[in-house]
Amino acid sequence: PPMGQDCAALHPGGAAAHVDPPESTLDAIGAEMEASCKAGNCGISEASYTSLTDLGHSKAEVDCFLGEGQRRHNDGPGGPGHHDGPGGPPPEDPRP
């Protein structure tokens, strides 16, 4: 399934009722999640949860999306544990 499809199914009313939060909210939560992961305890604050549940998302759904983001973070281009630090040349780089 496309990214996030299974998480959207946890939305109250089902995936059809799911609407992504505003990009600014997603960016802020992504930054918060990344900072907390760097500190060794991935997660978001209660206030961030509330900002999402107030939009109609369930806590299970939020946890699902966060887990997905964390997996993407861990399985990024540099392999497990790398975000976008040193790695091989970027895909568009002609070097072998």
N, C-alpha and C positions, 0 to 999 in steps of 0.2 A: 504493500500500500504506500501511497505517497507519504512523505515525511509528515508526522503529526496526525495522520488519519485516525489511528487507533486512540490517540489522546482525545481527539475531538469527539469520539464516541462516548467519552465519559461526561460530556457536557450535559447539564440538565436539559432534557428535551431532545437529546441526541445530537449527532454530528450536524444535521441539517440546521439546527438552531445556533450552531457555533459561529461566532464572529470573532476574528482575531482582535486583541486589544490594540489600541493605537500604537504606532511604531515607536513613539517617544516612551511609552510605558514599557514596551518590550526592550528597548535599548537600555533603559534605566535598570530594569530587572536583570538583564544580561550582564551589565557592568557590576551590579551588586553580587550576582552569583559568581562571576569570575573572581572578584576581590575576595569573597569568602572562601572560594576553592583554593586560592593562593595562600590563604591563611590556614588552610588545612581542614576547614569545616564547611563544605559546600552547603549552601542553603540561602534562603531569603528571609527578611524580617517579617514579623507579623503584619506590619503596616503594608508591606508589598503584597502579602497574601490578600489582605483586606481590599486593596485597590483592585485586585483581580476578581475576588469573589463578589465585590460590589457590582462588577460588570456582568455578573451572572455565571461566572465560571465556578466549578466545584473545586474543592481543595484537592481531590484525587486527580482531577484533570490538570490542575496547576503542577502538582507533583510529577505527573506523567511528562508534561512538557519540559520541566526542569531536568528530569532524569535524562530525557532525550538530548537536551542541550549539553548536559554533562558528558554524555557518551560521545557526542560530536567533538567536544573539547578534548576528551581523552584519546579519541581515534583520529585526531587531526592529521594534517599532512606530514608532520614530523614523527608520527607514530605515537604510541601511548605516552602520555605525560607531557607531550609538547603541544604548545598552543600554536603560535606561528613564529616561534623563534628560529634559530639557525636550523637548517635542514638542507635538503638538496636544492638545486636551482629550482625556481618556480616553473610551473608547467609551460609557460610561454617562453621560457629561456631556451635558446637553441642548443646550449651545451649538453653533452651526453650526461 
